[in-house]
Amino acid sequence: MATEMRLDLVISGNVQGVGYRFSVKIKAESLGIRGYVRNQRDGSVFVAAQGATAVVEKFVKWCYLGPPAAIVSGIERIPGATEDFREFSVLY
């Protein structure tokens, strides 16, 4: 069985107002990742991603690209404790 992990991401750059959260949700669901995404007041996007280690790493690589209008300048990776996420949600 694959090892499960949670990784919190703080994604900076031009990532608000470009469909980033919606695109993250679609990608996470396609990979079977659970957690959530939300905008932060400082203009960054916060993602809690939980799933199989290899799949989460693949997801993080995608997060550097995001949707076409996004310009990602950096991603801070913060290891987190796994939770009982049932799905992937967009928080407002």
C-alpha positions as a Markdown table, in Angstrom:
| # | Residue | x | y | z |
|---|---|---|---|---|
| 1 | Met | 0.0 | 0.0 | 0.0 |
| 2 | Ala | 1.3 | 3.5 | -0.9 |
| 3 | Thr | 2.4 | 5.7 | 2.0 |
| 4 | Glu | 0.0 | 8.6 | 2.7 |
| 5 | Met | 1.2 | 12.1 | 3.3 |
| 6 | Arg | -0.1 | 15.6 | 3.8 |
| 7 | Leu | 1.7 | 18.6 | 2.3 |
| 8 | Asp | 0.5 | 22.2 | 2.8 |
| 9 | Leu | 1.5 | 24.6 | 0.1 |
| 10 | Val | 1.7 | 28.4 | 0.0 |
| 11 | Ile | 1.7 | 29.3 | -3.6 |
| 12 | Ser | 2.8 | 32.9 | -4.5 |
| 13 | Gly | 2.7 | 34.9 | -7.7 |
| 14 | Asn | -0.2 | 35.9 | -9.9 |
| 15 | Val | -2.5 | 33.2 | -8.5 |
| 16 | Gln | -5.7 | 35.0 | -7.5 |
| 17 | Gly | -8.3 | 36.0 | -10.0 |
| 18 | Val | -7.0 | 33.6 | -12.7 |
| 19 | Gly | -9.0 | 30.4 | -11.9 |
| 20 | Tyr | -6.2 | 28.9 | -9.9 |
| 21 | Arg | -8.4 | 27.5 | -7.1 |
| 22 | Phe | -10.8 | 25.9 | -9.5 |
| 23 | Ser | -8.0 | 24.4 | -11.5 |
| 24 | Val | -6.3 | 23.0 | -8.4 |
| 25 | Lys | -9.6 | 21.3 | -7.4 |
| 26 | Ile | -10.0 | 19.7 | -10.8 |
| 27 | Lys | -6.4 | 18.5 | -10.8 |
| 28 | Ala | -6.5 | 17.2 | -7.2 |
| 29 | Glu | -9.7 | 15.3 | -7.9 |
| 30 | Ser | -8.3 | 13.7 | -11.0 |
| 31 | Leu | -5.3 | 12.4 | -9.0 |
| 32 | Gly | -7.4 | 11.3 | -6.0 |
| 33 | Ile | -6.0 | 13.9 | -3.6 |
| 34 | Arg | -8.1 | 15.1 | -0.7 |
| 35 | Gly | -7.8 | 18.4 | 1.2 |
| 36 | Tyr | -8.7 | 22.0 | 0.3 |
| 37 | Val | -7.6 | 25.2 | -1.4 |
| 38 | Arg | -8.2 | 28.8 | -0.4 |
| 39 | Asn | -7.1 | 32.3 | -1.2 |
| 40 | Gln | -5.1 | 34.2 | 1.4 |
| 41 | Arg | -5.2 | 37.8 | 2.2 |
| 42 | Asp | -1.6 | 38.4 | 1.1 |
| 43 | Gly | -2.5 | 37.3 | -2.5 |
| 44 | Ser | -1.1 | 33.8 | -2.2 |
| 45 | Val | -3.1 | 30.6 | -2.4 |
| 46 | Phe | -3.0 | 27.9 | 0.4 |
| 47 | Val | -3.4 | 24.3 | -0.5 |
| 48 | Ala | -3.7 | 21.3 | 1.9 |
| 49 | Ala | -3.0 | 18.2 | -0.2 |
| 50 | Gln | -3.2 | 14.7 | 1.1 |
| 51 | Gly | -2.8 | 11.4 | -0.7 |
| 52 | Ala | -0.2 | 8.8 | -1.8 |
| 53 | Thr | 3.3 | 10.3 | -1.6 |
| 54 | Ala | 4.1 | 9.9 | -5.3 |
| 55 | Val | 0.8 | 11.4 | -6.3 |
| 56 | Val | 1.2 | 14.4 | -4.0 |
| 57 | Glu | 4.6 | 15.0 | -5.5 |
| 58 | Lys | 3.1 | 14.9 | -9.0 |
| 59 | Phe | 0.4 | 17.3 | -7.9 |
| 60 | Val | 3.0 | 19.8 | -6.5 |
| 61 | Lys | 4.8 | 19.8 | -9.9 |
| 62 | Trp | 1.6 | 20.6 | -11.5 |
| 63 | Cys | 1.0 | 23.5 | -9.0 |
| 64 | Tyr | 4.1 | 25.2 | -10.4 |
| 65 | Leu | 2.2 | 25.5 | -13.7 |
| 66 | Gly | -1.4 | 26.0 | -12.7 |
| 67 | Pro | -3.9 | 27.3 | -15.2 |
| 68 | Pro | -2.7 | 29.3 | -18.3 |
| 69 | Ala | -3.2 | 32.8 | -16.8 |
| 70 | Ala | -1.3 | 32.0 | -13.6 |
| 71 | Ile | 2.3 | 33.0 | -13.0 |
| 72 | Val | 3.7 | 31.0 | -10.0 |
| 73 | Ser | 6.7 | 32.7 | -8.5 |
| 74 | Gly | 7.2 | 30.2 | -5.7 |
| 75 | Ile | 5.8 | 27.4 | -3.6 |
| 76 | Glu | 6.5 | 26.9 | 0.1 |
| 77 | Arg | 6.2 | 23.3 | 1.2 |
| 78 | Ile | 5.0 | 22.6 | 4.8 |
| 79 | Pro | 4.7 | 19.0 | 5.9 |
| 80 | Gly | 1.5 | 18.5 | 7.9 |
| 81 | Ala | -0.2 | 15.9 | 9.9 |
| 82 | Thr | -2.7 | 13.8 | 8.0 |
| 83 | Glu | -6.4 | 14.4 | 8.6 |
| 84 | Asp | -9.7 | 12.7 | 7.8 |
| 85 | Phe | -10.3 | 14.6 | 4.5 |
| 86 | Arg | -13.2 | 13.0 | 2.5 |
| 87 | Glu | -12.8 | 15.1 | -0.6 |
| 88 | Phe | -11.1 | 18.1 | -2.1 |
| 89 | Ser | -12.8 | 21.4 | -1.5 |
| 90 | Val | -12.5 | 25.1 | -2.4 |
| 91 | Leu | -12.9 | 27.3 | 0.7 |
| 92 | Tyr | -14.1 | 30.8 | 0.4 |
